[in-house]
């Protein structure tokens, strides 16, 4: 399983400094542009990363280009035609947070999924898994009513489309794609629900849910996690060279480009392991593909700090610091972007509690998330 491999690899990396005290910081990693597949094992991994930062080293955010060429191949799996239909239109650029009240949470018992209206705190429905399987992951499209759920069965993983009604009541699950085996890969769905992107082993694959056409890219020894897919086919993900967080990077891949593709480094990790911490976490691309938000954890002046930063997806330049750099000694949570309007002018985020970010300022909201939905082991959230 991916989480177990990450935990084992990171434990080996931090063993020389495992006895050092950890700064008091809470690092949350479940991206969801409305997204899912962020498990609590990730939070446990980040706790180990923080433990490795007792040696304070100032690290710059360099922008050294390191493109990785990848070749398109056929994507294995079984497409189930004739029942898929696309999501509705995206929310307008000036839409407020009320356009995204519904959260779908998997895990937490019986392999079911729960739909919650975060503005009322009411459960609007429960989604039962197909017979002989359990729901083990979720990703959300851009219309707040279309979700893709992964169901782990005895010999395969099925991806099912779920449509919510006007009142948030779930409709029937519709099988659109399936993979052999029992491992649920990290995955994302495009805002228009037309494309599924997933990351088995050292590859990234896409499948058109309308036509069944698939493509694959191999980028060498490593793992892609925390996928986020824009409507124009731009995919952002966290890349772990050799499967280790020690040199994690945020990368971009144009999955719509013909011929040879390039996975471009957007935010590099540490130049060498002695730097210990300079980690880009939880990348979230705007639905229009123009910008990427990254929570950056690094050794700054006086110790470990974290900051949400916005980057241009086209040029790779950092556009602005979305939040102030937060010293790790303070008992605050690291902000994580959960949802963005099409152009990135409005963000829903989790900074200890859910709220919005505008003009570099976080405003908490009295939304009622499912208990433990961003930190419970085995749970994933689509928002």
Secondary structure per residue as TSV (DSSP state, phi and psi in degrees):
chain	resnum	aa	ss	phi	psi
A	1	X	-	360.0	146.7
A	2	X	H	-60.9	-46.5
A	3	X	H	-61.6	-40.8
A	4	X	H	-65.5	-39.7
A	5	X	H	-65.5	-41.4
A	6	X	H	-62.6	-44.9
A	7	X	H	-63.5	-43.0
A	8	X	H	-66.0	-42.9
A	9	X	H	-63.7	-41.8
A	10	X	H	-70.8	-35.6
A	11	X	H	-59.4	-40.1
A	12	X	H	-65.5	-38.4
A	13	X	H	-67.8	-39.5
A	14	X	H	-92.9	0.7
A	15	X	G	-53.7	-40.3
A	16	X	G	-61.8	-23.2
A	17	X	G	-121.3	19.6
A	18	X	T	-64.8	-23.9
A	19	X	T	-83.0	-6.1
A	20	X	S	-77.7	148.1
A	21	X	-	-69.6	146.5
A	22	X	-	-94.3	137.0
A	23	X	-	-62.3	156.7
A	24	X	S	-85.1	95.6
A	25	X	-	-146.4	143.8
A	26	X	B	-111.5	116.5
A	27	X	-	-109.1	118.3
A	28	X	-	-107.4	132.5
A	29	X	-	-132.4	82.3
A	30	X	-	-142.4	97.4
A	31	X	-	-62.9	149.4
A	32	X	-	-162.5	105.4
A	33	X	S	-76.0	72.8
A	34	X	S	69.8	58.2
A	35	X	-	-139.6	169.3
A	36	X	-	-135.7	-154.1
A	37	X	-	61.6	36.1
A	38	X	-	-116.6	114.3
A	39	X	-	-106.1	164.9
A	40	X	H	-69.5	-21.4
A	41	X	H	-58.0	-30.3
A	42	X	H	-65.0	-42.3
A	43	X	H	-62.0	-37.2
A	44	X	H	-65.2	-40.3
A	45	X	H	-59.2	-44.8
A	46	X	H	-67.5	-30.0
A	47	X	H	-61.1	-40.8
A	48	X	H	-66.2	-37.4
A	49	X	H	-61.6	-45.6
A	50	X	H	-61.5	-36.0
A	51	X	H	-63.0	-25.3
A	52	X	T	-85.2	7.4
A	53	X	T	-107.5	16.4
A	54	X	-	-64.8	-23.2
A	55	X	S	-87.2	111.1
A	56	X	-	-83.3	114.8
A	57	X	-	-127.3	131.8
A	58	X	-	-77.1	127.4
A	59	X	-	-123.4	127.2
A	60	X	-	-82.7	156.6
A	61	X	-	-94.9	84.6
A	62	X	-	-77.3	164.6
A	63	X	-	-126.6	40.9
A	64	X	-	-66.9	127.2
A	65	X	-	-72.4	135.7
A	66	X	-	-147.8	66.1
A	67	X	-	-66.9	147.9
A	68	X	E	-121.1	117.2
A	69	X	E	-74.2	139.7
A	70	X	E	-138.6	145.4
A	71	X	-	-108.1	137.9
A	72	X	-	-73.7	135.5
A	73	X	B	-133.9	176.5
A	74	X	-	-76.0	143.8
A	75	X	-	-95.4	118.9
A	76	X	-	-72.4	158.1
A	77	X	S	133.5	174.2
A	78	X	E	-118.1	120.3
A	79	X	E	-89.1	138.6
A	80	X	-	-113.0	95.5
A	81	X	T	-78.7	164.4
A	82	X	T	91.7	-5.4
A	83	X	S	-124.9	-6.7
A	84	X	-	-80.8	145.1
A	85	X	-	-144.7	148.4
A	86	X	-	-74.9	163.0
A	87	X	-	-71.9	167.2
A	88	X	-	-75.3	-176.2
A	89	X	-	-66.0	151.2
A	90	X	-	-67.8	158.3
A	91	X	-	-65.8	146.7
A	92	X	-	-66.0	159.4
A	93	X	T	-57.8	-28.8
A	94	X	T	-98.5	17.7
A	95	X	-	-67.8	143.6
A	96	X	-	-86.3	175.9
A	97	X	G	-65.6	-16.8
A	98	X	G	-65.8	-11.0
A	99	X	G	-73.6	-10.3
A	100	X	G	-129.4	64.5
A	101	X	-	-82.8	-18.7
A	102	X	E	-96.0	131.5
A	103	X	E	-121.8	132.6
A	104	X	E	-111.1	125.6
A	105	X	E	-120.1	130.2
A	106	X	E	-108.6	162.2
A	107	X	-	88.4	-178.2
A	108	X	S	83.8	10.5
A	109	X	S	132.4	134.6
A	110	X	T	63.8	6.3
A	111	X	T	66.5	20.3
A	112	X	-	-97.1	173.9
A	113	X	E	-121.6	147.0
A	114	X	E	-120.4	135.3
A	115	X	E	-103.3	126.6
A	116	X	E	-126.5	135.4
A	117	X	E	-89.5	108.8
A	118	X	T	-71.9	-15.2
A	119	X	T	-82.1	-26.2
A	120	X	T	-108.3	-19.3
A	121	X	T	79.1	2.6
A	122	X	E	-86.9	141.6
A	123	X	E	-80.9	121.2
A	124	X	E	-93.2	-9.0
A	125	X	E	171.6	161.6
A	126	X	E	-121.4	135.4
A	127	X	E	-106.0	116.9
A	128	X	-	-84.8	145.8
A	129	X	-	-75.3	160.8
A	130	X	-	-60.4	154.4
A	131	X	T	-53.8	134.9
A	132	X	T	77.4	14.1
A	133	X	-	-139.7	174.0
A	134	X	E	-137.4	142.7
A	135	X	E	-77.0	125.2
A	136	X	E	-131.8	16.1
A	137	X	E	178.8	154.7
A	138	X	E	-150.6	145.0
A	139	X	E	-136.9	150.2
A	140	X	E	-115.6	142.9
A	141	X	-	-82.6	-172.2
A	142	X	T	-91.5	-0.1
A	143	X	T	-101.8	1.7
A	144	X	S	71.2	4.8
A	145	X	S	-128.7	-8.3
A	146	X	E	-115.3	125.0
A	147	X	E	-131.4	152.3
A	148	X	E	-115.4	123.1
A	149	X	E	-113.9	140.0
A	150	X	E	-99.9	129.9
A	151	X	E	-116.0	123.0
A	152	X	E	-90.1	118.9
A	153	X	-	-106.5	-167.5
A	154	X	S	-70.0	-35.3
A	155	X	S	-132.1	0.8
A	156	X	E	-154.5	164.7
A	157	X	E	-115.6	123.5
A	158	X	E	-105.9	141.8
A	159	X	E	-106.4	124.7
A	160	X	E	-119.9	136.2
A	161	X	E	-84.4	135.4
A	162	X	E	-123.7	125.7
A	163	X	E	-110.9	127.5
A	164	X	B	-89.7	144.7
A	165	X	-	-77.0	-178.5
A	166	X	T	-59.6	-31.0
A	167	X	T	-94.3	7.6
A	168	X	S	86.5	6.1
A	169	X	-	-76.5	131.9
A	170	X	B	-73.2	144.8
A	171	X	-	-94.5	-171.2
A	172	X	-	-71.4	149.2
A	173	X	-	-73.8	137.8
A	174	X	E	-121.5	116.8
A	175	X	E	-70.2	126.9
A	176	X	E	-120.0	-22.8
A	177	X	E	-161.7	147.1
A	178	X	E	-142.8	152.0
A	179	X	E	-125.5	146.9
A	180	X	E	-72.5	154.3
A	181	X	S	95.7	-179.8
A	182	X	S	-115.2	-2.3
A	183	X	-	-83.9	123.7
A	184	X	-	-86.3	115.1
A	185	X	-	-77.0	162.8
A	186	X	E	-62.8	137.3
A	187	X	E	-149.6	162.9
A	188	X	E	-146.8	157.9
A	189	X	E	-123.0	145.3
A	190	X	-	-68.5	156.9
A	191	X	T	-56.7	-30.4
A	192	X	T	-90.9	6.3
A	193	X	S	62.2	22.0
A	194	X	-	-90.3	-24.2
A	195	X	E	-130.8	134.3
A	196	X	E	-104.6	130.2
A	197	X	E	-115.1	135.5
A	198	X	E	-146.0	163.1
A	199	X	E	-133.2	86.3
A	200	X	-	-86.7	141.0
A	201	X	T	48.1	-125.8
A	202	X	T	-101.5	26.1
A	203	X	E	-122.1	165.5
A	204	X	E	-127.4	131.7
A	205	X	E	-127.7	150.6
A	206	X	E	-128.8	152.5
A	207	X	E	-139.8	128.7
A	208	X	E	-75.4	119.4
A	209	X	T	-74.9	-11.6
A	210	X	T	-89.9	-37.1
A	211	X	T	-114.9	-17.9
A	212	X	-	82.0	2.6
A	213	X	-	-72.5	129.9
A	214	X	E	-122.6	154.4
A	215	X	E	-139.5	154.6
A	216	X	E	-136.0	149.4
A	217	X	E	-130.3	134.7
A	218	X	E	-112.1	127.0
A	219	X	-	-121.1	27.8
A	220	X	S	92.1	-165.2
A	221	X	S	-77.5	110.7
A	222	X	E	167.7	-176.0
A	223	X	E	-133.6	142.4
A	224	X	E	-104.8	128.1
A	225	X	E	-132.8	171.0
A	226	X	E	54.2	57.4
A	227	X	E	-77.3	144.2
A	228	X	E	-143.6	125.2
A	229	X	E	-118.9	131.3
A	230	X	-	-94.1	166.9
A	231	X	T	-65.1	-27.9
A	232	X	T	-85.8	6.3
A	233	X	S	92.3	-0.1
A	234	X	E	-75.8	125.7
A	235	X	E	-112.6	129.0
A	236	X	E	-111.2	143.7
A	237	X	E	-156.0	162.9
A	238	X	E	-95.0	125.7
A	239	X	E	-107.1	127.9
A	240	X	E	-110.6	98.1
A	241	X	E	-59.2	129.0
A	242	X	T	66.3	11.1
A	243	X	T	79.4	10.6
A	244	X	-	-110.3	143.8
A	245	X	G	-74.5	-8.5
A	246	X	G	-58.2	-34.2
A	247	X	G	-125.2	35.4
A	248	X	-	-58.0	143.7
A	249	X	E	-133.1	156.3
A	250	X	E	-99.0	126.7
A	251	X	E	-125.7	157.6
A	252	X	E	-119.7	141.3
A	253	X	E	-136.4	127.6
A	254	X	E	-86.8	95.7
A	255	X	T	-75.5	-10.5
A	256	X	T	-94.1	-6.5
A	257	X	-	-74.7	141.3
A	258	X	S	-77.3	155.6
A	259	X	S	68.8	-143.7
A	260	X	S	-69.7	131.8
A	261	X	E	-106.0	164.0
A	262	X	E	-131.2	126.2
A	263	X	E	-89.5	106.4
A	264	X	E	-93.5	134.5
A	265	X	E	-73.5	119.4
A	266	X	E	-92.8	-49.3
A	267	X	E	-128.8	113.3
A	268	X	-	-76.2	160.6
A	269	X	-	-93.4	-152.5
A	270	X	-	-69.6	145.5
A	271	X	S	-69.7	-33.7
A	272	X	S	-152.6	161.9
A	273	X	G	-64.7	-21.8
A	274	X	G	-64.2	-24.5
A	275	X	G	-68.0	-21.9
A	276	X	-	68.9	-59.5
A	277	X	-	-136.2	118.9
A	278	X	E	-161.1	77.8
A	279	X	E	-111.5	122.1
A	280	X	E	-84.9	121.7
A	281	X	E	-118.7	154.7
A	282	X	E	49.2	54.6
A	283	X	E	-65.6	138.0
A	284	X	E	-133.1	120.2
A	285	X	E	-94.8	144.0
A	286	X	-	-68.8	151.3
A	287	X	T	-56.3	-30.7
A	288	X	T	-84.7	-1.2
A	289	X	S	77.2	13.8
A	290	X	S	-87.0	-28.6
A	291	X	E	-143.7	157.6
A	292	X	E	-129.2	133.7
A	293	X	E	-105.1	131.5
A	294	X	E	-131.9	134.9
A	295	X	E	-89.1	116.1
A	296	X	E	-107.4	120.9
A	297	X	E	-107.7	122.0
A	298	X	E	-154.5	164.2
A	299	X	E	-82.1	110.5
A	300	X	E	-108.6	-168.9
A	301	X	T	-64.5	121.2
A	302	X	T	89.3	0.5
A	303	X	E	134.4	-164.9
A	304	X	E	-72.2	133.1
A	305	X	E	-134.3	161.6
A	306	X	E	-135.3	144.6
A	307	X	E	-153.4	136.9
A	308	X	E	-85.8	129.6
A	309	X	E	-125.6	150.1
A	310	X	E	-111.5	132.6
A	311	X	E	-121.7	148.9
A	312	X	E	-76.7	125.3
A	313	X	T	-70.0	-24.5
A	314	X	T	-80.4	-46.5
A	315	X	T	-101.8	-18.5
A	316	X	-	80.7	0.9
A	317	X	-	-78.4	144.1
A	318	X	E	-73.4	125.4
A	319	X	E	-87.1	-39.2
A	320	X	E	-171.7	160.6
A	321	X	E	-87.2	117.8
A	322	X	S	-76.8	-33.3
A	323	X	S	-130.4	157.8
A	324	X	-	-64.4	155.9
A	325	X	-	-71.0	122.9
A	326	X	E	-102.4	118.0
A	327	X	E	-60.9	140.0
A	328	X	T	-68.8	-19.3
A	329	X	T	-69.0	-22.3
A	330	X	S	-79.6	144.8
A	331	X	S	-84.6	73.2
A	332	X	-	-132.5	161.8
A	333	X	B	-93.0	150.1
A	334	X	-	-76.3	129.4
A	335	X	-	-68.8	140.4
A	336	X	E	-133.7	127.2
A	337	X	E	-75.8	131.7
A	338	X	E	-108.9	-35.1
A	339	X	E	-151.8	146.7
A	340	X	E	-135.0	146.1
A	341	X	-	-71.1	173.5
A	342	X	T	-52.0	-42.5
A	343	X	T	-100.3	0.2
A	344	X	S	86.0	13.2
A	345	X	S	-78.0	-21.5
A	346	X	S	-130.3	137.1
A	347	X	E	-125.8	141.4
A	348	X	E	-99.0	135.9
A	349	X	E	-143.2	165.6
A	350	X	E	-121.6	113.0
A	351	X	S	-127.7	68.3
A	352	X	S	85.6	-34.6
A	353	X	S	-150.7	164.3
A	354	X	E	-76.2	150.2
A	355	X	E	-178.8	-162.6
A	356	X	E	-120.2	155.7
A	357	X	E	-121.9	124.5
A	358	X	E	-143.0	132.4
A	359	X	T	60.9	30.5
A	360	X	T	77.6	11.2
A	361	X	E	-123.7	131.6
A	362	X	E	-89.4	130.4
A	363	X	E	-119.4	112.4
A	364	X	E	-65.9	150.9
A	365	X	-	-126.0	153.7
A	366	X	-	-87.5	49.7
A	367	X	-	-85.7	151.4
A	368	X	-	-113.7	94.2
A	369	X	-	-78.0	153.6
A	370	X	-	-57.1	139.4
A	371	X	T	-57.0	126.5
A	372	X	T	70.4	13.5
A	373	X	T	-66.6	-21.1
A	374	X	T	-102.8	3.8
A	375	X	T	-142.9	-6.8
A	376	X	S	-78.8	138.1
A	377	X	T	-61.5	132.4
A	378	X	T	85.5	-5.2
A	379	X	-	-97.2	148.1
A	380	X	E	-137.0	156.0
A	381	X	E	-132.0	135.7
A	382	X	E	-112.4	119.2
A	383	X	-	-132.1	360.0
